[in-house]
Amino acid sequence: MKTLAFIPARCGSQSIKLKNIKPFCGQPLLYWSAKALQDTPEVDEIIVATDCAEIEKVACDFEFSKLSVYRRKPVNARDTSSTESVMLEYIEYAQVPDETIFVLVQATSPLMQSKDFSGAFKMMNRVDSLLSCVRVKRFFWNDEGKPLNYDYRDRPRRQEFNGQLMENGAFYMNSVENIKRDKNRLSGQIMVYEMPSFTEVELDEPDDWLIAEKMMQKYILKSKFPNKKIKLFLTDVDGVLTDAGMYYSESGDELKKFNTHDGKGIELLRKKGLKTGIITSEDTGIVTKRAKKLKFDYLHQGKDKEGKLAIAKSICATEGIELDEVAYVGDDVNCFELLRNVGLAACPANALGKIKEIPGILHLEKSGGEGAVREFVEYLFDNGLV
């Protein structure tokens, strides 16, 4: 039996512009639901249904083998359009077989994991449809001042209170046959797949973003973030501290364009007591001068047969620290091994695709030479990593 996962992703959003591709924990929001589905063995195909080129490009850039993009009709991409309308539109367009399990997934609930989908699939053979929920242990009242789920005269203790199940909006499962017949994401005998309480948040307002990112970092990305504080900050030069452009004066002198905001970021790290360093394959006097001006503790220029990782390990040995206490930002293939081994890795927006695919790497919004290093520095401070 085929399983098709369907992610509606409109361009329009009443609260947050282009919400579905707004950066969330270093990746476009849409990435997290698509990645969880890509990693789920039971999912055969992922469809991102969008109405604009921006989201289509971002989705295609993921290069997930199961994912393809469907350009939905404008009539089913309005603020007033139901999700069921675009589901039915695609089912008819693609002539999806009736026996197909159709999984509606909402990108605005990014805290789902592949294990959630796999767990839900195991339940589907016993019911007609299924939805994800969280258990909420709160006491509810109606407008008339009457309690809905407990007796206020005999208030239960929290540990003895079973609470109520609430939709978290993460996903819904049903057969295509049922969806076509009932024009609804749910039908027949319905079962609930209970998810952890931290998955309750849905990204509808800017404040939701702050809460959800903290939850993502604490519960899902914890293995991808350093367990220790960062003690050494390393950076590449071309394409990171610069825009990767090659500039020459009339006399043939090579020039490089740096960003003053990056310089301030390095200063902030130095004041915090962190060691800083540059590891670059190029060897120029310009970089030497820049490193001296910004008071980098380490500067290693020129190609090294052992590579950047070996250089970083040598610096760690000198400082008496481990690689998981190192943050590094790089953009090209010669940065690959070092980025894969440090405690926290980041890449600018202009980084090569291979670098962006490194598991757990932080995708910065700014490109090299446009303040990407400063953005990474602020990320360290904002998340208490220094």
C-alpha positions as CSV (number, residue, x, y, z in Angstrom):
1,M,0.0,0.0,0.0
2,K,1.4,3.4,-1.0
3,T,1.9,6.2,1.5
4,L,1.8,9.8,0.4
5,A,2.6,12.7,2.7
6,F,1.1,16.1,1.7
7,I,2.4,19.4,3.0
8,P,0.3,22.5,2.1
9,A,2.6,25.6,2.0
10,R,0.9,28.8,0.8
11,C,2.9,32.0,0.2
12,G,0.2,34.1,1.9
13,S,0.1,34.4,5.7
14,Q,-1.9,36.8,7.7
15,S,0.5,37.0,10.6
16,I,4.0,36.2,9.3
17,K,5.2,36.9,5.7
18,L,6.3,33.7,3.9
19,K,6.0,31.9,7.2
20,N,6.6,28.5,5.7
21,I,10.2,29.3,4.6
22,K,11.1,31.7,7.4
23,P,14.3,30.5,9.2
24,F,13.6,28.3,12.1
25,C,16.5,26.9,14.1
26,G,18.8,27.5,11.2
27,Q,16.6,26.0,8.4
28,P,13.5,27.1,6.5
29,L,10.5,26.1,8.6
30,L,9.3,23.8,5.8
31,Y,12.5,21.8,6.1
32,W,11.7,20.2,9.5
33,S,8.5,18.5,8.5
34,A,9.9,17.5,5.1
35,K,13.1,16.1,6.7
36,A,11.1,14.1,9.3
37,L,9.1,12.6,6.5
38,Q,12.1,11.9,4.3
39,D,13.6,9.9,7.3
40,T,10.4,7.9,7.8
41,P,10.7,4.5,6.0
42,E,6.9,4.1,5.7
43,V,6.6,7.3,3.6
44,D,6.9,6.7,-0.1
45,E,6.3,10.2,-1.5
46,I,6.2,13.8,-0.2
47,I,4.3,16.5,-2.0
48,V,4.7,20.1,-1.1
49,A,1.6,22.0,-2.4
50,T,2.4,25.7,-2.9
51,D,1.3,28.6,-5.0
52,C,4.6,30.5,-5.4
53,A,8.1,30.3,-6.8
54,E,9.9,31.2,-3.6
55,I,8.6,28.2,-1.6
56,E,9.0,25.9,-4.6
57,K,12.7,26.8,-4.9
58,V,13.4,26.3,-1.2
59,A,11.7,22.9,-1.2
60,C,13.6,21.8,-4.3
61,D,16.9,23.0,-2.8
62,F,16.4,20.4,0.0
63,E,17.2,17.7,-2.6
64,F,15.1,15.1,-0.7
65,S,14.7,12.0,-2.9
66,K,11.0,11.5,-1.9
67,L,10.0,15.2,-2.3
68,S,8.3,16.9,-5.3
69,V,6.4,20.2,-5.6
70,Y,2.8,20.6,-6.8
71,R,1.7,24.1,-7.9
72,R,-1.8,24.4,-6.4
73,K,-4.5,26.5,-8.0
74,P,-4.9,30.1,-6.8
75,V,-8.6,29.4,-6.0
76,N,-7.4,26.9,-3.4
77,A,-4.6,29.1,-2.0
78,R,-6.7,31.9,-0.5
79,D,-7.0,32.8,3.1
80,T,-10.5,31.4,3.1
81,S,-9.6,28.2,1.3
82,S,-9.9,25.0,3.3
83,T,-7.0,22.6,3.5
84,E,-9.4,19.8,2.2
85,S,-9.9,21.8,-1.0
86,V,-6.2,21.5,-2.0
87,M,-6.0,17.9,-0.8
88,L,-8.9,17.0,-3.1
89,E,-7.5,19.1,-5.9
90,Y,-4.2,17.2,-5.8
91,I,-5.9,13.8,-5.4
92,E,-7.9,14.4,-8.6
93,Y,-5.0,15.9,-10.5
94,A,-2.6,13.0,-9.7
95,Q,-5.3,10.3,-9.8
96,V,-4.1,9.0,-6.5
97,P,-5.3,5.4,-5.9
98,D,-8.1,5.0,-3.4
99,E,-6.1,2.6,-1.2
100,T,-3.3,5.1,-0.7
101,I,-2.7,6.3,2.9
102,F,-2.8,10.1,2.7
103,V,-0.9,11.9,5.4
104,L,-1.7,15.6,5.8
105,V,1.3,17.3,7.5
106,Q,1.4,20.9,8.6
107,A,4.7,22.7,8.5
108,T,3.6,25.1,11.2
109,S,4.0,22.3,13.7
110,P,7.8,21.6,13.2
111,L,8.4,19.6,16.4
112,M,7.4,16.3,14.8
113,Q,10.0,13.5,14.3
114,S,10.2,10.4,12.0
115,K,9.5,8.2,15.0
116,D,6.1,9.9,15.4
117,F,5.1,9.1,11.9
118,S,6.3,5.5,12.3
119,G,4.4,5.1,15.5
120,A,1.2,6.4,14.0
121,F,1.5,4.1,10.9
122,K,1.5,1.1,13.3
123,M,-1.9,2.2,14.6
124,M,-3.5,2.8,11.2
125,N,-4.2,-0.8,10.4
126,R,-6.8,-0.8,13.2
127,V,-8.7,2.3,12.3
128,D,-10.0,4.4,9.4
129,S,-8.2,7.6,10.2
130,L,-5.9,9.1,12.8
131,L,-4.7,12.5,14.1
132,S,-1.9,13.7,16.4
133,C,-2.7,15.2,19.8
134,V,-1.1,16.3,23.0
135,R,-2.4,15.7,26.5
136,V,-3.3,19.0,28.3
137,K,-3.6,19.0,32.0
138,R,-5.6,22.2,32.4
139,F,-9.0,22.9,33.9
140,F,-11.5,24.3,31.4
141,W,-14.6,26.4,31.9
142,N,-17.3,27.7,29.6
143,D,-18.7,31.2,29.2
144,E,-21.4,30.5,31.7
145,G,-18.9,29.8,34.4
146,K,-19.3,26.0,34.4
147,P,-16.3,23.7,34.6
148,L,-16.0,21.4,31.6
149,N,-13.5,18.7,32.7
150,Y,-13.4,18.6,36.5
151,D,-15.4,19.2,39.7
152,Y,-14.1,22.4,41.3
153,R,-15.5,21.2,44.7
154,D,-13.2,18.2,44.5
155,R,-10.2,19.6,42.7
156,P,-7.8,16.8,41.6
157,R,-4.1,16.9,42.1
158,R,-2.2,17.4,38.8
159,Q,-0.5,14.0,39.1
160,E,-4.0,12.4,39.5
161,F,-5.6,14.4,36.7
162,N,-5.8,12.6,33.3
163,G,-6.4,15.9,31.4
164,Q,-7.7,16.2,27.9
165,L,-6.4,15.4,24.4
166,M,-5.9,18.5,22.2
167,E,-5.1,18.6,18.5
168,N,-1.5,19.9,18.0
169,G,-2.0,20.3,14.2
170,A,1.1,18.2,13.3
171,F,-0.5,15.5,11.1
172,Y,-3.6,13.6,10.1
173,M,-3.8,10.2,8.3
174,N,-6.7,8.8,6.2
175,S,-7.2,6.8,3.1
176,V,-7.7,8.5,-0.2
177,E,-11.0,6.6,-0.6
178,N,-12.3,8.1,2.7
179,I,-11.1,11.6,1.9
180,K,-12.9,11.6,-1.5
181,R,-16.1,10.2,0.0
182,D,-16.3,12.4,3.1
183,K,-14.4,15.5,1.8
184,N,-12.6,15.6,5.2
185,R,-9.1,14.8,6.5
186,L,-10.8,12.5,9.2
187,S,-13.6,10.0,8.9
188,G,-14.9,6.7,10.1
189,Q,-13.3,5.2,13.2
190,I,-10.7,7.7,14.4
191,M,-7.8,7.1,16.7
192,V,-5.5,9.5,18.4
193,Y,-1.7,9.4,18.3
194,E,-0.4,11.1,21.4
195,M,2.7,13.2,21.0
196,P,4.8,14.8,23.8
197,S,3.5,17.9,25.5
198,F,6.3,20.1,24.0
199,T,4.8,19.6,20.5
200,E,1.8,21.6,21.5
201,V,3.0,24.9,20.0
202,E,1.8,25.9,16.5
203,L,3.6,28.7,14.7
204,D,0.9,31.3,14.0
205,E,2.3,34.4,15.8
206,P,5.8,35.8,16.2
207,D,5.9,34.9,19.9
208,D,5.2,31.2,19.0
209,W,8.5,31.3,17.1
210,L,10.5,32.1,20.2
211,I,8.8,29.3,22.2
212,A,9.0,26.7,19.5
213,E,12.7,27.3,18.8
214,K,13.6,26.8,22.4
215,M,11.6,23.6,22.5
216,M,13.2,22.4,19.3
217,Q,16.7,23.0,20.7
218,K,15.9,21.4,24.0
219,Y,14.1,18.3,23.0
220,I,15.0,17.5,19.4
221,L,18.3,19.2,18.4
222,K,19.9,18.6,21.8
223,S,22.2,15.9,20.3
224,K,23.3,18.4,17.5
225,F,24.2,21.2,19.8
226,P,27.3,21.2,22.1
227,N,26.9,19.9,25.7
228,K,29.6,22.3,26.7
229,K,30.1,26.0,26.3
230,I,32.0,27.2,23.2
231,K,35.6,28.2,24.0
232,L,37.1,28.6,20.6
233,F,35.6,30.3,17.6
234,L,37.1,29.6,14.1
235,T,36.2,30.9,10.7
236,D,37.1,30.6,7.1
237,V,37.8,33.8,5.0
238,D,36.7,33.7,1.4
239,G,33.0,33.3,1.2
240,V,32.6,33.8,4.9
241,L,34.4,36.9,6.1
242,T,34.4,38.1,2.5
243,D,31.8,37.8,-0.3
244,A,34.1,35.3,-2.2
245,G,34.7,38.0,-4.9
246,M,38.2,38.5,-6.4
247,Y,39.0,42.2,-6.7
248,Y,42.1,43.6,-8.4
249,S,43.5,47.1,-8.5
250,E,44.9,48.7,-11.7
251,S,48.4,47.7,-10.6
252,G,47.3,44.1,-10.2
253,D,47.1,44.1,-6.4
254,E,44.5,41.7,-4.9
255,L,41.7,43.2,-2.8
256,K,39.2,41.7,-0.5
257,K,35.9,43.1,0.9
258,F,35.3,42.5,4.6
259,N,32.3,43.5,6.8
260,T,32.7,45.8,9.8
261,H,29.9,44.0,11.6
262,D,31.8,40.8,11.6
263,G,34.8,42.6,13.1
264,K,32.5,43.8,16.0
265,G,31.4,40.2,16.5
266,I,34.9,39.0,16.9
267,E,35.5,41.8,19.4
268,L,32.5,40.7,21.4
269,L,33.8,37.2,21.6
270,R,37.2,38.4,22.7
271,K,35.7,40.4,25.5
272,K,33.8,37.3,26.6
273,G,37.1,35.5,26.9
274,L,36.8,33.2,23.9
275,K,39.8,32.4,21.7
276,T,39.4,33.1,18.0
277,G,41.1,31.9,14.9
278,I,41.2,32.0,11.1
279,I,41.8,28.8,9.1
280,T,42.0,29.5,5.3
281,S,43.5,27.8,2.3
282,E,44.5,31.2,0.8
283,D,47.7,33.0,1.8
284,T,47.6,36.7,1.5
285,G,48.9,39.8,3.3
286,I,45.4,41.2,3.3
287,V,44.2,38.5,5.6
288,T,47.3,38.9,7.8
289,K,46.5,42.6,8.3
290,R,42.8,41.9,8.9
291,A,43.6,39.2,11.5
292,K,46.0,41.5,13.3
293,K,43.5,44.4,13.3
294,L,40.8,42.2,14.8
295,K,43.3,40.6,17.2
296,F,42.6,37.0,16.3
297,D,44.5,34.6,18.5
298,Y,45.3,32.2,15.7
299,L,45.9,32.6,12.0
300,H,46.6,29.7,9.7
301,Q,46.9,30.5,6.0
302,G,47.8,28.3,3.1
303,K,46.9,24.7,2.1
304,D,47.8,22.0,4.5
305,K,48.1,18.4,3.4
306,E,46.4,17.3,6.6
307,G,43.5,19.7,6.2
308,K,41.6,22.1,8.3
309,L,40.5,19.5,10.8
310,A,44.0,18.7,11.8
311,I,44.8,22.4,12.2
312,A,41.8,22.8,14.5
313,K,42.8,19.8,16.5
314,S,46.3,21.2,17.0
315,I,44.8,24.5,18.3
316,C,42.6,22.6,20.6
317,A,45.6,20.7,22.0
318,T,47.4,24.0,22.6
319,E,44.3,25.4,24.4
320,G,43.6,22.2,26.3
321,I,40.0,21.9,24.9
322,E,38.0,19.4,22.9
323,L,36.5,19.8,19.4
324,D,33.0,19.9,20.9
325,E,33.9,23.2,22.5
326,V,34.7,24.7,19.1
327,A,32.3,26.7,16.8
328,Y,33.3,27.0,13.1
329,V,31.8,28.7,10.1
330,G,32.7,27.6,6.6
331,D,31.2,27.5,3.1
332,D,33.1,25.2,0.8
333,V,34.2,21.6,0.4
334,N,37.6,22.2,2.1
335,C,35.7,23.1,5.3
336,F,33.6,19.9,5.2
337,E,35.5,17.6,7.6
338,L,36.0,20.4,10.2
339,L,32.4,21.4,10.0
340,R,31.3,17.8,10.6
341,N,33.4,17.4,13.7
342,V,33.1,20.6,15.7
343,G,30.7,21.2,18.6
344,L,28.7,23.7,16.6
345,A,28.9,24.3,12.8
346,A,27.4,27.1,10.7
347,C,27.4,28.1,7.1
348,P,26.5,31.4,5.3
349,A,23.6,31.6,2.9
350,N,26.0,31.4,-0.1
351,A,27.5,28.1,1.0
352,L,27.7,25.1,-1.3
353,G,25.0,22.5,-1.3
354,K,27.2,19.8,0.2
355,I,28.0,22.0,3.1
356,K,24.3,22.9,3.7
357,E,23.5,19.2,3.9
358,I,25.8,18.5,6.8
359,P,23.6,17.1,9.6
360,G,22.9,19.7,12.3
361,I,24.7,22.6,10.6
362,L,23.2,26.0,11.3
363,H,22.1,27.8,8.1
364,L,22.7,31.5,8.5
365,E,20.5,34.0,6.8
366,K,23.3,36.3,5.7
367,S,25.9,35.5,3.0
368,G,29.6,35.8,3.4
369,G,30.8,39.4,3.6
370,E,27.3,40.6,4.6
371,G,27.6,39.9,8.3
372,A,27.3,36.1,8.4
373,V,30.0,35.8,11.1
374,R,28.3,38.5,13.3
375,E,25.0,36.6,12.9
376,F,26.7,33.4,14.1
377,V,28.2,35.2,17.0
378,E,24.9,36.6,18.1
379,Y,23.4,33.2,17.8
380,L,26.0,31.9,20.3
381,F,25.1,34.7,22.7
382,D,21.4,34.4,22.3
383,N,21.4,30.7,23.0
384,G,23.8,30.9,26.0
385,L,26.6,29.0,24.2
386,V,29.3,31.3,25.3
